[in-house]
Amino acid sequence: MSVTRSKSKAAFTALGIALAAVVVLFAGCGNHKGDKGVPMNTTVTESAARERITAYFLDTLRALPPGVGLSRTPQNPDLSAFKDDAAISVPCDDNNDDPRKPEQAQLAYWVVGVPAGQDSHYFELIRNYWTGRGFRLNPDSDSRWAAVWTQDGYSLSVKNAGKGDGSLSVGAGSPCFPKSAAGTTTPQPTQLRRPS
């Protein structure tokens, strides 16, 4: 297998790891339940969802010490970058028999600028900041993965991949929205810097 193909597979795997937990969290989100039973927020669009998630990430960065940011490129050279985009839109329902075909926006970034040996500490800072804001902690959270639900139906997760320094990532998912609200022309930033 070529190095490029291996790195692409690793990047896809990393994105899947960062986002898989996000998808699972949406069993009870949204404010409208359609005939087929998929919870859906009919006031959300993909573009608005990405903006809201970005705002949550920037707010999280404000709570961390200076020098920390988010990037599609990891600090750890053994991990792969999110090459094309840190954001995707995915179906909310695997069986797809809902005529509305609801989707959800998902974003993922690597946490960069974390001092050497501090991944676990920064993991705790992020998790504790979210729970301190009153976000509901997923009961399956542990010392290397934690996810929360916000009051407005978004989920945020932080994961320490345990691959050494620089293997901390964050992911987020929006409430489900109608397929007709999917699509955005705004590319997701490759980096988010800590606001001053």
N, C-alpha and C positions, 0 to 999 in steps of 0.2 A: 504494500500500500504506500502511495507517495506521501511525503511530508505534508503537502498542501491538502490532500484529501483527508489525512489524519487530523490536521488542524481544523479543517472545516467540520469534520465529524465531532471533534472535541468542542468546538464553539456551539454547534447545534445541541450537543449533550448538555453543555453548561447552561444554555438558554432554557432547555427543557427542565433542568434541575431547578433553576431559579424561578421558573414560572409554573411548574407542575403543581406546586402547593397552592398557587394562586387560584387555579381553575377549580380545585377541590373546595375552596372556601365559599363558593357562591351558591351553595345549595339553598340558602335562605335569604338571598339579597334581592333588592328591587322593590318597587312599590306597586306593580301590577302583575297579576298572575293570569296568564292567558288560558284558553280552553285546554291546551295540551299540558298545562302545569309548569311551564318554564317561567320562573320569576323574571320579570323584566321591568326596567324603568323606561317608560316611554318619553321622558323628558331629556334623556341623555343622548348625545351624539358621540361618535368616535373622536372627533376633533375636541369637543368639550371634555371628554373623558381623559384624553392625553394631557390637556392643559391642567386638569385637576390633579392628576397623578404627579405631573411635574411640580406643581405647587406643593404637594405633600413632600416630595423629595427635597425641594429647596428649603422647606421649613425644617426638615430633619437635619439637613446640612448646617443650618443656623445654630442648631443645638449642639453641634460637635465642635471640638477645638479647631482653630484656624489651620489651614493647610490640607484639609480633607475635601475631596470632591468625588464626583461620579463620572465614570468614563466607560465607553464601549471597549476600551483596551485595558486589560488588567495590568496591575503592577507585577504580578507573578509571571515570569516568562514561561512557566510550564502550563499556563492556562491560555486559552484562545480568546481572541477578541470577538465581540459581536460585530461581524463585518458589515452587513448591509444596513441594518437598522436595529435599534434597541427596542423597537415597538412592533407588535403584531396585533392583528385582529383575528380572533378565533371563534368558531361556533360555540355556543353555550350548551348545546344539547347534542350528544353523540348520535341519537337516533334520527335527528333531522326531520321528524315528521310534523313538526310545528310549521305551519305555512308562513309564519313571520320570520323564520330562520334567525332567531336572535343571536347576536354576537357580543363579544366583550373585548375591550382594549386591554392589552398587557404590555408592560414595559419592564426592562431589566437593565441594570448597570452593575459594573464592578465598582467597589468603593476603593478609591485611590488616595494616597497621601497618608495612610495609616502608618505610624512609626513601627519599626521592626519589633516583633514580639508582642504587638498590641492588638492583634485581630480579635482575640476573645474579649478584651476590654472594650473595644469599639462595638463589638456585637452587643454586649450588655448595655452600653450607652444608648445605642439605637433602640433596642427592645424596651429599655426602661423609659426612654423619652416617649415612645408611643403609648405605653401603658399609662404613663403619667398624664397624658393628655386625655385619658379616659377611653382609649381605644380598647376594644374587647380582645383579650389574648386567646388565641386558639389553644384549647386544652392539650393538643398534641405537641405543642412547642416544647423544645428541650434546650440544652446548652449549645447546640450548633445550628438550630433552625427555630425561628420564631415567626409567627404570623399574627396579625391583628386585623380586626374589622373596624373601620371608621364609622362614625355615626351616620354618614351619608352613603353607606353601602359599598365603599371601596375596601380592598384588602391590600395590606402591605406585608412584605416578608423580608427577613434578613437571614442570610445563610453563611455560615463559615464552612467552606468546603474542606477544611482541614488539610490543605495542600501546602502548608507553610505560610509565610508572610505574603500578604496580598491576595488572599483567596476569599475575601469577604465580598458578598454581592447582595444587592437589594432587588426586589421585584414587586410589582403591583398589578392589580387587576381592577377593572371597573365593574359597576353593575352591568348586567346584560341589557342590551338595547336592541331595537328592531334593526334588521338587516338594512332597511331603507335609510338608517341613520349612520351606516358605516361609510368609511371613505374619508380621507383627508389629504390635502395637497401639501401640508406642512410637514417636512421631514423632522424627525426627532433629533434634537441636538446630540452631537457625538460626545459632548462633555457637559456636565452641570457643575459650575463652580459654587463654592460656599459664598452666599451673599454676605456683604459686610454689614 
